[in-house]
């Protein structure tokens, strides 16, 4: 039986796997054993799962697979960042990026092929939207990254990196790649549960982050179903500008979004929401914008992560100058707000924030419809 016809074990959480094996007459502990082999040991060969009974392994080989989307390209940045391009079929690809730092190794993964939100500063939005990824395709990015990193010559060590040494293991996962995670809710939820499962990846809720542009109903569901750290793509401090920069704001304006953030905090593993804020020259980086953000911070416990814009030709936008970014950050910090400026990582391999695009087939023709309108509206806001 081919991997396309068999059950891909990467897509089954503990309850679904236990149910499947129960139908075969297996005892519950078999599901835990199998999960550890697949997710903790990154094993895709049932023959090598040596503590499983031979008959059980034959059943698995006949009915199941451990299948990751093929990697069509891999790139390495001068700063150690790595990017993988996964072929998800029908001329579609998604990207995952590993960012090594002294105290952590962060994997940024995708949830959709393309994106429907169409923010004009994000290159993925210009590719249009094709489809949601399955849980197996989402987890497959984590599975492959862990296996690839473990194969590095000096990666035999397990645990946290030594002081001053870039991490070679995945300690954090952020759903900040291609797509809006909360518009693929069911499949993302399955992936999150596997990330947190002690028999799978065993990540802390504080080390798994979902980034959303503000899908309010799904934020409420996530708070009850599987609360993890939450990052909100804010990018503008008022509705007029956010309608242009984050079109979803027209459906869920700031007042609704901020109320949803406060509801989320009642369940969240962290006591703050991270507001992501891309710095666009002459668009959202003025003193008045900083003052408006301070007002927002008075309504929601939060920190701000300022992101230098990574230009691409279609956007017609420019990065705020470094002195402007520093002054903007200082305005927020002077008001007592925790504020960081994201380091630009992997921009030499188009792996930085807002640059992920892949080879996504545009079935919405959005790249013909959106860019001119978006840039015109933003230029009007500048004026």
Secondary structure, DSSP 8 states (H G I E B T S, - for coil): --TTTSEEGGG--HHHHHHHHHHTT--THHHHHHHIIIIIS----GGG-TTS-HHHHHHHHHHEE-----EEEEEE-TTS-EEEEEEEETTEEEEEEEEE-SS-EEEE--SEEE-SS--TT-GGGGG-EEEE--HHHHHHHHHHHHHHHHTSTT----SS--TTS---S--EEEE-SSS-GGGSHHHHHHHHHHHH-TTTT---GGGEEEEES--HHHHHHHHHH---EEEEE---SSHHHHHHHSGGGGTS-HHHHHHHHHHHHTT-SSSSEEEEEEEBTTTT-SHHHHHHHHHHHTTS-EEEEEEE----GGG---B--HHHHHHHHHHHHHTT--EEEE---SGGGT-STT----S---SS-HHHHHHHHHHHHHHHHH-
